[in-house]
Amino acid sequence: MPFNGPIDGDWTNVDFKKPGWVSGVMELTHEEVLYVQEQTQVIIDAFIVENGYEPPSNEYVLPEYNKQDWEKCINGDTYAVIKSYDSLVHTLGIDANGIVQPESTEELDTESVE
């Protein structure tokens, strides 16, 4: 899903009952997660410089981020997962279950225990 925007440019294909229009974690690609991380970090850095305070709360960052482009808005559930996303470790994006993990390639031990 490309953020909250339409599929193939057709707004009749948008499901307004899915995250980020409602609660729950959105499905975002690795690149989309990196985009949100970069944009929110700019907001956080600017807040600290302008105000001399500790980093702002999510309640400040989310609306500031969402004002930039409403088609790329995220919700609080999604932002919580994005904040814990380490781009050096994770490469598959996020979905409703959180950070997408690679499928295990280890084969199960099929030897029976006697």
Secondary structure, DSSP 8 states (H G I E B T S, - for coil): --TTS-BTTBGGG--TTSTTTSSS---B-HHHHHHHHHHHHHHHHHHHHHH--S---HHHHHHHHHHH-GGG---HHHHHHHHT--TTT--S-EETTEE---------------
